[in-house]
Amino acid sequence: LAIGVGAVQALPQSLCQTFWEYEFEVPDFNKFSDLARAERPVADLHASTGGRPERSARFREFRDIIGLDAELRATFPAGGRAWGLVQLNRDAAFGEDELALVEQVAPRVGRAVRTALLTHPADRPSLRGPGLVLLDEQHALISANPEAAAWFAELECLDLPFETALGIDIPETVVFTAIEARVLASTAPAGEVHPVRTRLRARNGGWLLAEASCLRDAGGALGPTAVVIQPAKASEIAPLIVQAYELTPREVQVTRALARGLSTPEIAAELHLSRYTVQDHLKAVYEKIGVSSRGELVAKMFADHHNPALDVAITASSLHA
């Protein structure tokens, strides 16, 4: 699911919705979701279509608009997941040497993007309640509560909103989540529910969670899509932090035990390790995260990206332990 901040050049803003509808809803070549799972994260449309790019529905739709014949697509992987994506178009075909260069660079970009998500800790607590919006089948806004508008204003997004309605700017990330939920619901039996949950970065450095579900009427027909947005729990942010710092499973176990207030001997006994092995793991964690004490480690891992008030409490309790 493509979400987050991006840059668009040579494509009218009015076509962004069409672009993502093709990506999510129309079978095609070199879809980003396929590249994210492929062994090679980069692909050329000419090569993928056997020299007939017109076989691509996306190409047929946008060729006359952007006036370019060649297309290169890539995702930026790190830790088995895609953290970014790019589509490049130009007149001349892309060569294998250029694809190889993008393939070589892609993992480095992926790791950089993943790490950048944690560079700015949250600067204030989030005390607002959940926001709720309803979108129709064309992903236009039907209604929203005041909390939703306030949360939307805090999300990172492109310079222009995806849509403006009822005086509320809807970020692209929220609409993309709703589109994915509707696509899943349209292919599932009437009795099944397939909500889509997406973590979203706020401008203040904190994290929000958007959950979208396609509603059904009494007869089972698809109705509006409901999106709830609220502060993400620490448990929902933790996997992202672990991936960004590239902690090993054992380092995660040691860090969690430390966060529970266990001493080094207690951690060693619980994990059936020697004290020296626990100390070695802690040293490695300190180096990866860039801290020098247990208090700093717990604060940075479990508080900085969630709630600064919690940061203060955890640091204080660690100093007294």
Residue pairs with C-beta under 8 A, 6 or more apart in sequence:
1 33
1 176
1 177
1 180
1 196
1 198
2 20
2 23
2 32
2 85
2 176
3 172
3 173
3 176
3 177
3 198
3 200
4 84
4 156
4 173
4 200
4 201
5 156
5 157
5 158
6 158
8 16
8 158
10 66
10 89
11 19
11 62
11 65
11 66
12 65
13 160
15 62
15 65
16 162
16 172
17 139
17 162
17 163
17 175
18 61
19 58
19 62
20 172
20 176
20 179
21 179
22 28
22 57
22 58
22 61
23 31
23 32
23 58
24 176
24 179
24 180
24 183
25 179
25 183
26 57
26 58
27 57
28 56
28 57
28 58
29 43
29 45
29 48
29 49
29 55
29 56
29 58
30 43
30 45
30 48
30 56
30 71
30 73
32 73
32 75
32 82
32 85
35 41
35 42
35 43
35 73
35 74
35 75
35 82
35 85
36 75
36 77
36 81
36 82
36 85
40 103
41 74
41 75
41 76
41 77
41 82
41 103
41 106
42 72
42 73
42 74
42 99
42 102
42 103
42 106
43 72
43 73
43 74
43 99
44 70
44 71
44 72
44 93
44 94
44 99
45 53
45 56
45 59
45 70
45 71
45 72
45 73
46 53
46 70
46 71
46 93
46 94
49 55
49 56
53 59
53 63
53 69
53 71
54 60
59 71
63 69
66 89
68 89
68 90
68 91
69 91
69 93
70 89
70 90
70 91
70 92
70 93
70 94
71 87
71 88
71 89
72 87
72 88
72 89
72 94
72 98
72 99
72 102
73 85
73 86
73 87
73 88
74 85
74 86
74 102
74 103
74 106
75 82
75 84
75 85
75 86
75 106
75 110
76 82
76 83
76 84
76 85
76 86
76 106
76 107
76 109
76 110
76 113
77 83
77 106
77 107
77 110
78 107
78 110
78 111
78 113
78 114
78 243
79 114
79 243
79 246
81 243
82 110
83 110
83 111
83 113
83 114
84 109
84 110
84 113
88 94
114 243
114 244
115 244
117 201
117 240
117 244
118 240
118 241
118 244
118 245
118 304
118 305
120 205
121 205
121 300
121 304
121 305
121 308
121 311
122 202
122 204
122 205
122 206
122 207
122 304
122 305
122 306
122 307
122 308
123 204
123 205
123 308
124 204
124 308
125 307
125 308
125 309
126 202
126 206
126 208
126 231
126 307
128 147
128 150
128 151
128 231
129 147
129 230
130 147
130 228
130 229
130 230
131 144
131 145
131 147
131 148
131 149
131 150
131 151
131 152
131 228
131 229
131 230
132 144
132 145
132 147
132 148
132 226
132 227
132 228
132 229
133 141
133 142
133 143
133 144
133 145
133 148
133 168
133 170
133 174
133 226
133 227
133 229
134 141
134 142
134 143
134 144
134 224
134 225
134 226
134 227
135 141
135 142
135 175
135 178
135 224
135 225
135 227
136 142
136 224
136 225
137 182
137 222
137 224
139 163
139 175
139 178
139 179
139 182
139 225
140 163
140 165
141 163
141 165
141 166
141 168
141 170
142 224
143 166
144 166
144 168
148 168
148 227
148 229
149 167
149 168
151 208
151 229
151 230
152 168
152 169
152 170
152 171
152 174
152 229
153 169
154 202
154 203
154 204
154 208
155 171
155 173
155 174
155 200
155 201
155 202
155 203
155 208
156 200
156 201
156 202
156 203
157 171
157 172
157 173
158 172
161 169
161 170
161 171
161 172
162 170
162 171
162 172
162 174
162 175
163 169
163 170
163 175
164 170
171 200
173 198
173 200
173 210
174 200
174 210
174 212
174 227
174 229
177 196
177 198
177 210
177 212
177 227
178 196
178 212
178 225
178 227
180 196
180 212
181 194
181 195
181 196
181 212
181 213
181 214
181 225
181 227
182 214
182 222
182 225
184 194
184 196
184 214
185 193
185 194
185 213
185 214
185 216
185 222
186 214
186 222
188 194
190 216
190 220
193 213
194 213
194 214
195 211
195 212
195 213
196 211
196 212
196 213
197 209
197 210
197 211
198 209
198 210
198 211
198 212
199 207
199 208
199 209
199 232
199 236
199 237
199 240
200 207
200 208
200 209
200 210
200 229
201 207
201 208
202 208
205 304
205 305
206 231
206 232
206 305
206 306
206 307
207 231
207 232
207 236
207 237
207 240
207 305
207 306
208 229
208 230
208 231
208 232
209 229
209 230
209 231
209 232
209 233
209 236
210 227
210 228
210 229
211 227
211 228
211 229
212 225
212 226
212 227
212 228
213 225
213 226
214 222
214 223
214 224
214 225
214 226
215 222
215 223
215 224
215 225
215 226
216 222
216 223
217 223
231 306
231 307
232 306
233 306
234 302
234 303
234 306
234 310
237 305
237 306
238 301
238 302
241 301
241 305
242 252
245 288
245 289
246 288
247 255
247 285
247 288
250 271
250 281
251 281
251 284
251 285
251 288
253 271
254 267
254 271
254 278
254 281
254 282
254 285
255 285
255 297
255 301
257 266
257 267
257 270
257 271
258 267
258 282
258 294
258 297
258 298
259 298
259 301
259 302
261 317
261 321
262 270
264 275
264 278
264 279
264 282
265 275
267 273
267 278
268 274
268 275
268 277
268 278
271 278
273 281
282 294
282 297
285 297
286 292
286 297
289 297
289 300
289 301
290 300
291 297
291 300
293 318
294 318
294 321
295 314
295 315
295 318
295 319
296 315
298 314
298 315
298 318
299 311
299 314
299 315
299 318
302 310
302 314
303 310
303 311
303 314
303 315
304 311
